[in-house]
């Protein structure tokens, strides 16, 4: 997971964890700039299909081969990164021996600042029912604050927001590949 994700990290370091219910949605999300694909709720067959089409990808799936999982026992057994739902789950996993380098805390936008201040790697999960504009706003905020990722079904809108945020901050790479000076 780490090598693929690092190759997809933008200048902000904020990744997009795309929620995909089927193979077509997963492939579209990858094309739109998602670094991580979450097919956990879609089932193992969809995960296997995505992996077959994108073997180097970082996929969150209920499988021992997945680089990102939601099940603590699987993370412990396989060494995968654990995507924990909230601070309590992440803290329990850390107390059980999973290091912070293998933990991502999924949280709503209102909890991000506190978790980041406490040193937790955070995946911001906006209210998807609010639509693409709310997801984009959460993506911009996550990028600005330094969150690890944004979990969304609105990949293109969030990618644009993250790109815009890096441009405003002056951390977006120049087209010629040279870094901007401070």
Secondary structure, 3 states (H helix, E strand, C coil): CHHHHHHHCCCCCCEEEEECCCHHHHHHHHHCCCCEEECHHHCHHHHHHHHHHCCCCEEECCCCCCCEECCHHHHHHHCCEEEEECHHHHHHHHHCCCCHHHEEEEECHHHHHHHHHCCCCEEEECCHHHCHHHHHHHHHHHHHHCCCEEEECCHHHHHHHHHHHHHHHCCCCCCCCCCCCC
